Amino acid sequence: MRRPVIAGNWKMYKTQAETRAFFEAFRPLVGSAKHCDIIVAPPFSALAAAVDAARGSAVGIAGQNMHWEREGAFTGEISARMLVETGCLGVIIGHSERRQYFGETDETVNRKTKAALEAGLTPIVCVGETLGEREGNLTQTVLKRQFEGGLAALTPAEFSRILLAYEPVWAIGTGRTATPEMAADAHRHLRDLAATRFTAEQASGLRILYGGSVKPDNIKGLMAQAEIDGALVGGASLDPKSFAAIVNF
Ligand code: PGA
């Protein structure tokens, strides 16, 4: 039985004050939630405030990106070690917005994933096809490339520590969710890839989150699919009530 994970990706939203206000409202709403792991990924500037505000609760804090080097002359970047020091337990890697706007490739995803694991962070590795790729019948090809490239050279022990997020690019921030069946199909394909690359046992332990316009009113249907182990939530994670409703699916 895979334990569900509900993760919020705040993207470039919320100041420190807004972060504190969020947690004040959110904590009592998920106080009794024992059925899943809860993760919130605020922007870098609000990480320390989030760690502080979440202390003593079941909510883990994650970064949204990181550099693969330990330190160096990389203006504007931050390392896994810096996220760990701030109190982060995880980090989102290879989000489609990073691939689309900031030149993230399967190779950088791979380097970052390895560096995150080495530092003790849980990487949430994102994969997903664009609309053109889906319409061109390339979904499985793209997922295979991203899975194999992004997770290349991981040891079985490392692989057992990652979370995978399937986020079809056409469903992100568009209000257009993949149907639960479409998402489950993609998850099944990813699990098959994991079984081929590692073992059937490892594949069945892999937690795969769905992301793309997850809302309080569609989470139940998604989570009813055995293949869907949780959600990576953007817009609907910004409001404490709606994110709590998703957590309490
Ligand atoms: P969305 O974003 O829920 O706003 O579609 C999901 C994501 O980008 O992780």
Boltz pocket constraint, residues with backbone or C-beta under 6 A from the ligand:
constraints:
  - pocket:
      binder: B
      contacts: [[A, 9], [A, 167], [A, 171], [A, 172], [A, 173], [A, 174], [A, 175], [A, 211], [A, 212], [A, 213], [A, 214], [A, 232], [A, 233], [A, 234], [A, 235], [A, 236]]
      max_distance: 6.0
